[in-house]
């Protein structure tokens, strides 16, 4: 918990810790070891607030940061290094979250070193505060410290961060009795404290000066106007455990059985964040009943309100909730609650994607059959929900896969999240998240021996590697996907993998191997009579043979590609293939044939009514005429291209995925 409470007017207040605040502010101004040695400080100054969960360490950090706004005009960036319950967050994931807040794009599949370097680079010229909450050790914090002496890193941890030089620690114990009583009074009002000040001091002592315990005790009293402070102190004294555990048990045991069970099940929520839907699924009740239960928990300070209808379970309460869950609830009931939560999330994601479909589409008709609570009114509303819940949704997918007992639901959840992200953001914008999701699919497929899913995940990951310039990594994954596709007897995966292996070799400039793999993929397509794929592969073969200078073979393949496109009535494809054939003829020293082929390509582009393609081909034709010594005809074609485009013809060029001039 924190040293803060919400007063009757809804204003956040901070109690105690004035000595610690003064010491921390002084540490910021104090001369560092490098300066004393006559060297310029190479990195940001690091301050440490150390204390047990529930000691108010995060609240102290936030209070300090709030008072530093004028000194650090570029703002505050926050990263949480431990999940609720105590699981360390990988540094790469912390860096990803910071990069999103900093507005810096991350390469899909980037490693920890690359991500942390991007964070440091983004903070290198900003006068900012980096607040790293709940750090486990120095290894989590050190890679994120910017090389900028004008920045400040404020770390919150349980103990020292050994290994980071010149760290200024501030160790917290309990708050003083006067501050504890002031905090308690915000819940009870002054009367109950004034009539028995000795009991209030005793209660503060029973709470060990721990703000989290005081807040729970105060909330318990606020819910019972007739209970005395002395009675509460007596109840706490009768319980066993540390102050926070005793205060939590008192509040938990005072709840009605259904509410207490719901509270325990909140320990299953990813990142400790819930909303009415999540709570409804965990408790097996209606959404409206879940919303009412959450409001009751807010009043008792068992959860805090976040944004967009979300609530957060304080991190120091999650281990206590989990202990109660293991003691009081049967494993089968817990697993059922987890399954209901995942199923509800899947349905919401399906609804989130369906709302982007055109009116009358099958997904829209299916959406109309869902309960109103699971439907989004508009696509922007669905996109807003997806953005606000994305960290929780990604954590849900990770937890579902790690659980290992609900793999079918986990696969459905990941698939629904991939489709929703792609529908709302597009594959390119969502690539960093998609990379992590495809890795989760791969984990499940390898664990369950699902060769088809393994091949699909490897292909998707390899595509993202290739798009990020990691061609050799992509090549290795494509070849592994080929083996998985063969094990699954999946011709689509096999064909796609072979073609992609060829594409990787082409990207690496190995024309011989690229042509060999394209040839293998083409043989499979010919055997299966897949004509659209045949035309594309003939074109890719023509491209690599052009690069390799084998113009005779290249021309034969471009002509085969053109014939394939024409059989499919793909007139733009036919025109492009003809234009590439013309290019090869020119390279081969046959300019007159090249001119005739290019003229034919222009005519087919005109028939296809593809104005941009026609203009690009006319510009190419003009270049050919210039080389043949006919500048007058070349000018005519350039003028025609200008009329078609209504703009500068140099802005238009024909681009092929497979050919370069």
C-alpha positions as CSV (number, residue, x, y, z in Angstrom):
1,X,0.0,0.0,0.0
2,X,1.1,3.6,0.3
3,X,1.4,6.5,2.7
4,X,-1.6,8.0,0.9
5,X,-5.3,7.9,1.5
6,X,-8.3,9.3,-0.2
7,X,-9.9,11.9,2.1
8,X,-13.6,12.5,2.1
9,X,-13.3,15.1,-0.6
10,X,-11.4,12.7,-2.9
11,X,-8.1,14.4,-2.6
12,X,-4.9,12.3,-2.4
13,X,-3.0,13.0,0.8
14,X,0.5,12.1,2.0
15,X,1.4,11.5,5.6
16,X,4.8,11.4,7.3
17,X,8.2,10.7,5.7
18,X,9.3,14.3,5.8
19,X,12.7,13.4,7.0
20,X,13.2,10.9,4.2
21,X,11.9,13.4,1.6
22,X,14.4,15.9,2.8
23,X,17.3,13.4,2.7
24,X,16.4,12.3,-0.8
25,X,16.2,15.9,-2.1
26,X,19.6,16.5,-0.5
27,X,21.0,13.4,-2.2
28,X,20.0,14.8,-5.6
29,X,22.1,17.9,-5.0
30,X,25.0,16.1,-3.3
31,X,28.3,15.9,-5.2
32,X,28.9,12.5,-6.7
33,X,32.0,10.3,-6.5
34,X,33.0,11.1,-10.1
35,X,32.8,14.9,-9.6
36,X,34.9,14.5,-6.4
37,X,37.5,12.7,-8.5
38,X,37.5,15.5,-11.1
39,X,35.6,13.5,-13.7
40,X,32.2,14.3,-15.3
41,X,29.5,12.0,-14.3
42,X,29.0,9.5,-17.2
43,X,25.5,8.4,-16.2
44,X,22.3,9.5,-14.4
45,X,22.3,9.7,-10.7
46,X,20.6,6.8,-9.0
47,X,18.6,7.1,-5.8
48,X,17.2,4.1,-4.0
49,X,14.1,3.8,-1.7
50,X,14.3,0.5,0.0
51,X,11.6,-1.1,2.1
52,X,9.2,-4.0,2.5
53,X,6.0,-4.1,0.3
54,X,3.4,-2.1,2.1
55,X,5.8,0.3,3.7
56,X,4.8,3.2,1.5
57,X,8.0,3.1,-0.6
58,X,6.2,3.7,-3.9
59,X,4.1,6.5,-2.4
60,X,7.3,8.1,-1.2
61,X,8.8,7.9,-4.6
62,X,5.7,9.4,-6.2
63,X,5.7,12.2,-3.7
64,X,9.4,13.0,-4.4
65,X,8.8,12.9,-8.1
66,X,5.8,15.3,-7.8
67,X,8.1,17.8,-6.1
68,X,10.8,17.6,-8.8
69,X,8.6,18.6,-11.8
70,X,10.3,21.9,-12.2
71,X,13.8,20.4,-12.1
72,X,13.1,17.7,-14.7
73,X,10.9,19.4,-17.4
74,X,11.0,16.4,-19.7
75,X,8.7,14.4,-17.4
76,X,8.6,11.1,-15.6
77,X,8.8,7.7,-17.1
78,X,7.8,4.6,-15.1
79,X,8.7,1.0,-15.3
80,X,7.5,-1.8,-13.0
81,X,10.2,-4.5,-12.5
82,X,8.2,-7.0,-10.5
83,X,4.7,-8.4,-11.3
84,X,2.1,-8.4,-8.5
85,X,3.0,-11.4,-6.4
86,X,6.7,-11.2,-6.8
87,X,7.6,-12.5,-10.2
88,X,10.5,-10.5,-11.7
89,X,9.6,-8.8,-15.0
90,X,12.3,-9.5,-17.7
91,X,14.3,-6.4,-18.5
92,X,13.4,-6.7,-22.2
93,X,9.7,-6.4,-21.4
94,X,10.3,-3.4,-19.1
95,X,12.3,-1.8,-21.9
96,X,9.4,-2.4,-24.4
97,X,7.0,-0.7,-22.1
98,X,9.3,2.3,-21.7
99,X,9.8,2.6,-25.4
100,X,6.1,2.7,-26.0
101,X,5.8,5.6,-23.5
102,X,8.8,7.3,-25.1
103,X,7.2,7.0,-28.5
104,X,10.1,5.0,-29.9
105,X,9.4,2.1,-32.2
106,X,10.9,-1.2,-31.4
107,X,12.1,-3.8,-34.0
108,X,10.0,-6.9,-33.7
109,X,11.9,-9.7,-32.0
110,X,14.7,-7.4,-30.7
111,X,16.8,-8.8,-27.9
112,X,17.3,-7.3,-24.5
113,X,20.6,-5.6,-25.3
114,X,19.1,-3.8,-28.3
115,X,15.9,-2.8,-26.4
116,X,17.8,-1.4,-23.4
117,X,20.2,0.5,-25.7
118,X,17.2,2.1,-27.4
119,X,15.8,3.2,-24.0
120,X,19.2,4.7,-23.0
121,X,19.5,6.5,-26.4
122,X,16.0,7.9,-26.1
123,X,16.8,9.2,-22.6
124,X,20.3,10.4,-23.5
125,X,19.2,14.0,-24.2
126,X,16.2,14.3,-21.9
127,X,16.2,15.9,-18.5
128,X,13.8,13.4,-17.0
129,X,13.1,11.1,-14.1
130,X,13.1,7.4,-14.6
131,X,11.1,5.7,-11.8
132,X,11.8,2.0,-11.6
133,X,9.4,0.4,-9.2
134,X,9.8,-2.8,-7.2
135,X,13.3,-3.8,-8.5
136,X,14.6,-7.2,-7.6
137,X,18.3,-6.6,-8.1
138,X,20.9,-4.4,-9.8
139,X,20.9,-6.6,-12.9
140,X,17.3,-5.3,-13.7
141,X,18.1,-1.7,-13.1
142,X,21.7,-1.2,-14.5
143,X,20.9,-1.7,-18.2
144,X,18.2,1.0,-18.1
145,X,20.3,3.7,-16.5
146,X,20.7,6.4,-19.2
147,X,24.2,7.8,-20.1
148,X,23.0,11.3,-19.1
149,X,24.1,13.0,-15.9
150,X,21.1,15.4,-16.2
151,X,18.6,12.6,-15.7
152,X,17.6,11.0,-12.5
153,X,16.9,7.3,-11.8
154,X,14.7,6.6,-8.8
155,X,14.6,2.9,-7.9
156,X,12.2,1.3,-5.5
157,X,13.3,-2.1,-4.1
158,X,13.1,-4.4,-1.1
159,X,16.8,-4.2,-0.3
160,X,20.2,-2.8,-1.6
161,X,21.1,-2.7,-5.3
162,X,24.6,-4.1,-4.9
163,X,26.7,-3.5,-8.1
164,X,25.5,-0.1,-9.1
165,X,28.1,2.5,-8.1
166,X,27.3,5.6,-6.1
167,X,23.7,4.6,-5.3
168,X,22.1,6.8,-2.6
169,X,19.9,4.6,-0.5
170,X,16.9,5.6,1.7
171,X,15.7,2.7,3.9
172,X,12.1,2.8,5.2
173,X,10.7,1.4,8.4
174,X,7.3,2.3,9.8
175,X,5.9,5.8,9.8
176,X,5.8,7.7,13.1
177,X,2.8,7.2,15.4
178,X,1.5,10.8,14.8
179,X,1.4,10.2,11.0
180,X,-0.1,6.8,11.4
181,X,-3.0,8.3,13.5
182,X,-3.5,11.1,10.9
183,X,-3.8,8.5,8.2
184,X,-6.2,6.4,10.3
185,X,-8.3,9.6,11.0
186,X,-9.0,10.1,7.2
187,X,-11.1,6.9,7.4
188,X,-12.6,7.0,10.9
189,X,-13.1,10.7,11.3
190,X,-11.7,12.6,14.3
191,X,-14.3,11.6,16.9
192,X,-13.4,8.0,17.4
193,X,-9.7,8.8,17.6
194,X,-10.3,11.8,19.9
195,X,-12.4,10.0,22.5
196,X,-9.7,7.3,22.9
197,X,-6.3,8.5,21.8
198,X,-4.6,5.8,23.7
199,X,-6.4,3.1,21.7
200,X,-5.4,4.9,18.4
201,X,-1.8,4.8,19.5
202,X,-2.1,1.1,20.3
203,X,-3.7,0.4,17.0
204,X,-0.9,2.2,15.2
205,X,1.5,0.1,17.2
206,X,-0.3,-3.1,16.3
207,X,-0.1,-2.1,12.6
208,X,3.7,-1.7,13.0
209,X,3.6,1.7,11.5
210,X,3.0,0.0,8.1
211,X,0.9,2.3,6.0
212,X,-0.8,-0.6,4.2
213,X,-1.9,-2.2,7.5
214,X,-3.1,1.2,8.8
215,X,-5.2,1.8,5.6
216,X,-6.8,-1.7,5.9
217,X,-7.6,-1.1,9.5
218,X,-9.0,2.3,8.8
219,X,-11.2,0.9,6.0
220,X,-12.5,-1.8,8.3
221,X,-13.5,0.9,10.9
222,X,-15.0,3.1,8.2
223,X,-17.3,0.2,7.2
224,X,-18.4,-0.2,10.9
225,X,-19.3,3.2,12.3
226,X,-20.2,1.7,15.7
227,X,-17.0,-0.2,16.2
228,X,-14.4,1.3,18.5
229,X,-10.7,1.7,17.8
230,X,-9.9,-0.2,20.9
231,X,-12.0,-3.1,19.7
232,X,-10.1,-3.3,16.4
233,X,-6.7,-3.2,18.3
234,X,-7.9,-6.1,20.4
235,X,-9.0,-8.1,17.3
236,X,-5.6,-7.5,15.6
237,X,-3.7,-8.5,18.7
238,X,-5.5,-11.9,18.7
239,X,-4.4,-12.7,15.2
240,X,-1.0,-14.2,14.2
241,X,1.5,-13.0,11.6
242,X,3.1,-9.7,10.7
243,X,1.0,-6.5,10.9
244,X,-0.1,-6.5,7.2
245,X,-1.1,-10.2,7.2
246,X,-3.2,-9.6,10.4
247,X,-4.9,-6.6,9.0
248,X,-5.6,-8.3,5.7
249,X,-7.1,-11.4,7.4
250,X,-9.3,-9.3,9.6
251,X,-10.8,-7.6,6.5
252,X,-11.0,-10.8,4.4
253,X,-12.7,-12.7,7.2
254,X,-15.2,-9.9,7.7
255,X,-16.5,-10.3,4.1
256,X,-19.5,-12.3,3.1
257,X,-18.5,-15.7,1.8
258,X,-19.2,-15.0,-1.9
259,X,-17.3,-11.6,-1.7
260,X,-14.4,-13.2,0.1
261,X,-14.2,-16.0,-2.6
262,X,-14.3,-13.4,-5.3
263,X,-11.5,-11.4,-3.6
264,X,-9.3,-14.5,-3.4
265,X,-9.9,-15.2,-7.1
266,X,-8.6,-11.7,-8.0
267,X,-5.2,-13.2,-7.4
268,X,-5.6,-15.0,-10.7
269,X,-5.9,-11.7,-12.6
270,X,-3.0,-10.9,-14.9
271,X,-0.9,-8.0,-13.6
272,X,-3.3,-7.8,-10.7
273,X,-5.7,-5.7,-13.0
274,X,-9.3,-6.5,-13.3
275,X,-12.5,-5.0,-14.6
276,X,-16.2,-6.0,-14.2
277,X,-15.9,-8.6,-17.0
278,X,-12.8,-10.3,-15.5
279,X,-14.4,-10.3,-12.1
280,X,-17.7,-11.6,-13.4
281,X,-15.9,-14.5,-15.1
282,X,-13.7,-15.3,-12.1
283,X,-16.7,-15.2,-9.7
284,X,-19.2,-16.8,-12.1
285,X,-21.7,-13.9,-11.5
286,X,-23.3,-11.2,-13.7
287,X,-21.2,-8.2,-14.9
288,X,-23.4,-5.8,-12.8
289,X,-23.0,-7.8,-9.7
290,X,-19.2,-7.9,-10.3
291,X,-19.1,-4.2,-10.7
292,X,-20.9,-3.7,-7.3
293,X,-18.5,-6.1,-5.6
294,X,-15.5,-4.2,-7.0
295,X,-16.9,-0.9,-5.6
296,X,-17.2,-2.6,-2.2
297,X,-13.5,-3.7,-2.5
298,X,-12.5,-0.1,-3.3
299,X,-14.2,1.2,-0.2
300,X,-12.2,-1.4,1.8
301,X,-9.0,-0.4,0.0
302,X,-8.6,-4.0,-1.2
303,X,-8.4,-2.7,-4.8
304,X,-7.8,0.7,-6.3
305,X,-9.5,2.3,-9.2
306,X,-7.5,2.7,-12.3
307,X,-8.5,4.1,-15.7
308,X,-11.1,3.0,-18.2
309,X,-13.2,0.9,-15.8
310,X,-10.2,-1.1,-14.5
311,X,-9.2,-1.8,-11.0
312,X,-5.8,-2.8,-9.6
313,X,-5.0,-5.2,-6.7
314,X,-2.2,-3.7,-4.7
315,X,1.0,-5.8,-5.2
316,X,1.6,-6.4,-1.5
317,X,-1.9,-8.0,-1.2
318,X,-1.4,-10.5,-4.1
319,X,0.8,-13.0,-2.1
320,X,-1.7,-12.9,0.7
321,X,-4.6,-13.5,-1.6
322,X,-2.7,-16.4,-3.2
323,X,-2.0,-18.0,0.2
324,X,-5.7,-17.7,1.1
325,X,-6.7,-19.2,-2.3
326,X,-4.4,-22.2,-1.9
327,X,-5.7,-22.8,1.7
328,X,-9.4,-22.3,1.1
329,X,-10.3,-23.2,-2.5
330,X,-10.1,-26.5,-4.2
331,X,-7.7,-26.7,-7.2
332,X,-10.6,-27.7,-9.5
333,X,-12.5,-24.6,-8.6
334,X,-9.5,-22.4,-9.2
335,X,-8.9,-24.0,-12.6
336,X,-12.5,-23.5,-13.5
337,X,-12.3,-19.8,-12.6
338,X,-9.2,-19.4,-14.6
339,X,-10.8,-21.1,-17.6
340,X,-13.9,-18.9,-17.3
341,X,-11.7,-15.8,-17.3
342,X,-9.8,-16.9,-20.4
343,X,-13.0,-17.8,-22.2
344,X,-14.5,-14.4,-21.5
345,X,-11.3,-12.7,-22.7
346,X,-11.5,-14.7,-26.0
347,X,-15.1,-13.7,-26.6
348,X,-14.3,-10.0,-25.9
349,X,-11.4,-10.2,-28.4
350,X,-13.5,-11.9,-31.0
351,X,-16.1,-9.1,-30.5
352,X,-13.3,-6.5,-30.7
353,X,-12.2,-7.9,-34.1
354,X,-15.7,-8.5,-35.5
355,X,-16.8,-4.9,-35.1
356,X,-14.2,-3.9,-37.7
357,X,-15.8,-6.2,-40.3
358,X,-18.1,-4.8,-43.0
359,X,-21.9,-4.7,-42.3
360,X,-23.4,-8.1,-43.2
361,X,-20.1,-10.0,-42.9
362,X,-20.4,-13.4,-41.1
363,X,-18.4,-12.0,-38.1
364,X,-20.9,-9.1,-37.8
365,X,-23.8,-11.5,-37.8
366,X,-22.1,-13.6,-35.1
367,X,-21.5,-10.5,-33.1
368,X,-25.2,-9.6,-33.1
369,X,-25.8,-12.9,-31.3
370,X,-23.5,-12.1,-28.4
371,X,-24.9,-10.6,-25.1
372,X,-24.9,-6.8,-25.1
373,X,-22.2,-6.7,-22.4
374,X,-19.8,-8.4,-24.8
375,X,-20.4,-6.1,-27.8
376,X,-18.6,-2.9,-28.7
377,X,-20.8,-0.1,-30.1
378,X,-18.2,1.1,-32.6
379,X,-14.8,0.2,-34.0
380,X,-13.1,3.2,-32.3
381,X,-14.6,2.0,-28.9
382,X,-13.2,-1.4,-29.5
383,X,-9.8,0.0,-30.5
384,X,-9.7,2.1,-27.3
385,X,-10.6,-1.0,-25.2
386,X,-7.8,-3.0,-26.9
387,X,-5.2,-0.3,-26.3
388,X,-6.1,0.2,-22.7
389,X,-6.2,-3.6,-21.9
390,X,-3.2,-4.6,-24.1
391,X,-0.6,-5.1,-21.3
392,X,-3.2,-7.2,-19.4
393,X,-4.1,-9.2,-22.5
394,X,-0.5,-9.9,-23.3
395,X,0.1,-11.0,-19.7
396,X,-3.0,-13.2,-20.0
397,X,-1.6,-15.0,-23.0
398,X,1.7,-15.5,-21.3
399,X,0.1,-16.9,-18.1
400,X,-2.2,-19.1,-20.1
401,X,0.7,-20.7,-22.0
402,X,2.9,-21.0,-18.9
403,X,0.1,-22.7,-17.0
404,X,0.2,-25.7,-19.4
405,X,-3.2,-27.1,-18.3
406,X,-5.4,-25.0,-20.6
407,X,-3.5,-25.1,-23.8
408,X,-6.6,-25.3,-26.0
409,X,-7.9,-22.1,-24.4
410,X,-4.4,-20.6,-24.5
411,X,-4.2,-21.2,-28.3
412,X,-7.6,-19.7,-28.8
413,X,-6.7,-16.6,-26.8
414,X,-3.5,-16.0,-28.7
415,X,-5.2,-16.5,-32.0
416,X,-8.0,-14.0,-31.1
417,X,-5.5,-11.5,-29.8
418,X,-3.4,-11.7,-33.0
419,X,-6.6,-11.2,-35.1
420,X,-7.8,-8.2,-33.0
421,X,-4.4,-6.5,-33.1
422,X,-4.0,-7.0,-36.9
423,X,-7.6,-5.8,-37.5
424,X,-7.1,-2.6,-35.5
425,X,-3.5,-1.7,-35.9
426,X,-2.4,-3.6,-39.0
427,X,0.3,-6.3,-39.1
428,X,3.2,-3.8,-39.4
429,X,2.3,-1.6,-36.5
430,X,1.5,-4.6,-34.3
431,X,4.6,-6.5,-35.3
432,X,6.4,-6.2,-31.9
433,X,3.4,-7.7,-30.0
434,X,2.7,-10.2,-32.7
435,X,6.3,-11.5,-32.5
436,X,5.8,-12.3,-28.8
437,X,2.4,-14.0,-29.4
438,X,3.8,-16.2,-32.2
439,X,6.6,-17.3,-29.8
440,X,3.9,-18.3,-27.3
441,X,2.1,-20.4,-30.0
442,X,5.5,-22.0,-30.8
443,X,5.9,-22.9,-27.1
444,X,2.5,-24.6,-27.0
445,X,3.0,-26.4,-30.3
446,X,6.4,-27.8,-29.2
447,X,5.1,-28.9,-25.8
448,X,2.1,-30.6,-27.4
449,X,3.8,-32.0,-30.5
450,X,1.5,-30.0,-32.9
451,X,3.6,-29.9,-36.1
452,X,1.1,-27.9,-38.1
453,X,0.9,-25.1,-35.5
454,X,4.7,-25.3,-35.0
455,X,5.2,-24.7,-38.7
456,X,2.8,-21.8,-38.8
457,X,4.4,-20.1,-35.8
458,X,7.9,-20.6,-37.2
459,X,6.8,-19.1,-40.6
460,X,5.2,-16.1,-38.9
461,X,8.3,-15.5,-36.7
462,X,10.6,-15.9,-39.7
463,X,8.5,-13.3,-41.7
464,X,8.9,-10.8,-38.8
465,X,12.6,-11.6,-38.6
466,X,13.0,-11.0,-42.4
467,X,11.0,-7.7,-42.2
468,X,13.4,-6.5,-39.4
469,X,16.5,-7.3,-41.5
470,X,17.5,-10.4,-39.6
471,X,17.7,-12.5,-42.8
472,X,20.0,-15.3,-41.5
473,X,17.8,-15.8,-38.4
474,X,14.8,-15.9,-40.7
475,X,16.5,-18.4,-43.0
476,X,17.1,-20.8,-40.1
477,X,13.5,-20.5,-39.0
478,X,12.2,-21.1,-42.5
479,X,14.2,-24.3,-42.8
480,X,12.9,-25.5,-39.4
481,X,9.4,-24.6,-40.5
482,X,9.9,-26.8,-43.6
483,X,10.8,-29.8,-41.4
484,X,7.7,-29.1,-39.3
485,X,5.5,-28.8,-42.3
486,X,6.7,-32.1,-43.7
487,X,6.1,-33.8,-40.3
488,X,2.6,-32.4,-40.4
489,X,2.1,-33.4,-44.1
490,X,1.0,-29.8,-44.7
491,X,1.6,-28.9,-48.3
492,X,0.8,-25.2,-47.7
493,X,3.5,-24.9,-45.0
494,X,6.0,-26.9,-47.1
495,X,5.5,-24.8,-50.2
496,X,5.5,-21.5,-48.3
497,X,8.7,-22.5,-46.4
498,X,10.5,-23.5,-49.6
499,X,9.6,-20.3,-51.3
500,X,10.6,-18.3,-48.2
501,X,14.0,-20.1,-48.0
502,X,14.5,-19.0,-51.6
503,X,13.6,-15.5,-50.8
504,X,16.1,-15.4,-47.9
505,X,18.9,-16.6,-50.1
506,X,17.9,-14.0,-52.7
507,X,18.1,-11.3,-50.0
508,X,21.6,-12.6,-49.1
509,X,22.6,-12.4,-52.8
510,X,23.0,-16.2,-53.2
511,X,21.3,-16.4,-56.6
512,X,22.2,-20.1,-57.1
513,X,20.6,-21.3,-53.9
514,X,17.7,-18.9,-54.3
515,X,16.9,-20.3,-57.8
516,X,17.3,-23.9,-56.5
517,X,14.7,-23.4,-53.7
518,X,12.3,-21.4,-56.0
519,X,12.6,-24.4,-58.4
520,X,11.6,-26.8,-55.6
521,X,8.7,-24.7,-54.6
522,X,7.6,-24.4,-58.3
523,X,7.7,-28.2,-58.7
524,X,5.4,-28.6,-55.8
525,X,3.0,-26.0,-57.2
526,X,3.0,-27.6,-60.6
527,X,2.2,-31.0,-59.1
528,X,-0.7,-29.5,-57.2
529,X,-1.8,-27.4,-60.2
530,X,-1.8,-24.2,-58.1
531,X,-1.7,-21.7,-61.0
532,X,-1.6,-18.4,-59.2
533,X,1.4,-19.6,-57.2
534,X,3.0,-21.0,-60.3
535,X,3.0,-17.6,-62.0
536,X,4.5,-15.9,-58.9
537,X,7.3,-18.5,-58.7
538,X,8.1,-18.2,-62.4
539,X,8.5,-14.5,-61.8
540,X,10.7,-15.0,-58.8
541,X,12.9,-17.5,-60.7
542,X,13.1,-14.9,-63.6
543,X,14.3,-12.3,-61.1
544,X,17.1,-14.3,-59.5
545,X,18.3,-15.5,-62.9
546,X,18.3,-11.9,-64.1
547,X,20.5,-11.0,-61.1
548,X,22.8,-13.9,-61.9
549,X,23.1,-12.8,-65.6
550,X,21.5,-15.9,-67.0
551,X,19.3,-14.0,-69.4
552,X,18.1,-16.9,-71.5
553,X,16.7,-18.7,-68.5
554,X,15.4,-15.5,-67.0
555,X,13.5,-14.6,-70.2
556,X,11.9,-18.1,-70.4
557,X,10.7,-17.8,-66.8
558,X,9.3,-14.3,-67.3
559,X,7.4,-15.4,-70.3
560,X,6.0,-18.4,-68.4
561,X,5.0,-16.0,-65.6
562,X,3.3,-13.7,-68.2
563,X,1.4,-16.7,-69.6
564,X,0.3,-17.7,-66.1
565,X,-1.0,-14.3,-65.3
566,X,-2.8,-14.1,-68.6
567,X,-4.6,-17.4,-68.0
568,X,-5.8,-16.1,-64.7
569,X,-7.0,-12.9,-66.4
570,X,-4.6,-10.9,-64.2
571,X,-4.0,-8.1,-66.7
572,X,-1.8,-5.9,-64.4
573,X,0.3,-9.0,-63.5
574,X,0.6,-9.9,-67.2
575,X,1.7,-6.3,-68.1
576,X,4.4,-6.3,-65.3
577,X,5.7,-9.7,-66.4
578,X,6.0,-8.4,-70.0
579,X,7.8,-5.3,-68.8
580,X,10.3,-7.5,-66.9
581,X,10.8,-9.6,-70.0
582,X,11.5,-6.4,-71.9
583,X,14.1,-5.5,-69.3
584,X,15.9,-8.8,-69.7
585,X,15.9,-8.5,-73.5
586,X,17.5,-5.1,-73.1
587,X,20.2,-6.6,-70.8
588,X,20.8,-9.4,-73.2
589,X,21.5,-6.8,-76.0
590,X,18.3,-7.2,-78.0
591,X,16.9,-3.6,-77.9
592,X,14.4,-3.9,-80.7
593,X,12.8,-7.0,-79.1
594,X,12.8,-5.1,-75.8
595,X,11.0,-2.2,-77.4
596,X,8.3,-4.3,-78.9
597,X,7.7,-6.2,-75.7
598,X,7.6,-3.0,-73.7
599,X,5.0,-1.5,-76.1
600,X,2.9,-4.7,-75.7
601,X,3.2,-4.2,-71.9
602,X,1.9,-0.6,-72.2
603,X,-1.1,-1.8,-74.2
604,X,-2.0,-4.5,-71.7
605,X,-1.7,-2.0,-68.8
606,X,-4.1,0.3,-70.7
607,X,-6.6,-2.5,-71.1
608,X,-6.2,-3.3,-67.4
609,X,-7.2,0.4,-66.7
610,X,-4.2,0.6,-64.3
611,X,-3.3,4.2,-64.9
612,X,-0.3,4.3,-62.7
613,X,1.2,1.1,-64.1
614,X,0.6,2.4,-67.7
615,X,2.4,5.6,-66.9
616,X,5.3,3.7,-65.3
617,X,5.6,1.5,-68.3
618,X,5.5,4.5,-70.7
619,X,8.4,6.0,-68.7
620,X,10.4,2.8,-69.1
621,X,9.5,2.8,-72.8
622,X,10.8,6.4,-73.1
623,X,14.1,5.4,-71.5
624,X,14.4,2.5,-74.0
625,X,13.7,4.9,-76.9
626,X,16.4,7.3,-75.6
627,X,18.9,4.5,-75.6
628,X,17.9,3.5,-79.2
629,X,18.4,7.1,-80.3
630,X,14.8,8.2,-80.8
631,X,14.4,11.2,-78.4
632,X,11.3,12.6,-80.1
633,X,9.4,9.4,-79.5
634,X,10.7,9.3,-76.0
635,X,9.4,12.8,-75.3
636,X,5.9,11.7,-76.5
637,X,5.8,8.8,-74.1
638,X,7.0,11.0,-71.2
639,X,4.3,13.6,-72.0
640,X,1.7,10.8,-72.1
641,X,2.9,9.6,-68.7
642,X,2.6,13.1,-67.3
643,X,-1.0,13.4,-68.6
644,X,-1.9,10.1,-67.0
645,X,-0.4,11.0,-63.6
646,X,-1.1,14.7,-63.6
647,X,2.2,15.1,-61.7
648,X,5.9,14.9,-62.0
649,X,6.6,11.6,-63.9
650,X,9.8,11.1,-61.9
651,X,7.6,10.3,-58.9
652,X,6.3,7.2,-60.6
653,X,8.4,4.2,-61.4
654,X,7.6,0.5,-61.8
655,X,8.8,-1.5,-58.9
656,X,9.2,-5.2,-58.9
657,X,9.8,-7.3,-55.8
658,X,12.3,-9.2,-57.8
659,X,14.1,-7.0,-60.3
660,X,16.5,-4.1,-60.1
661,X,17.7,-1.8,-62.9
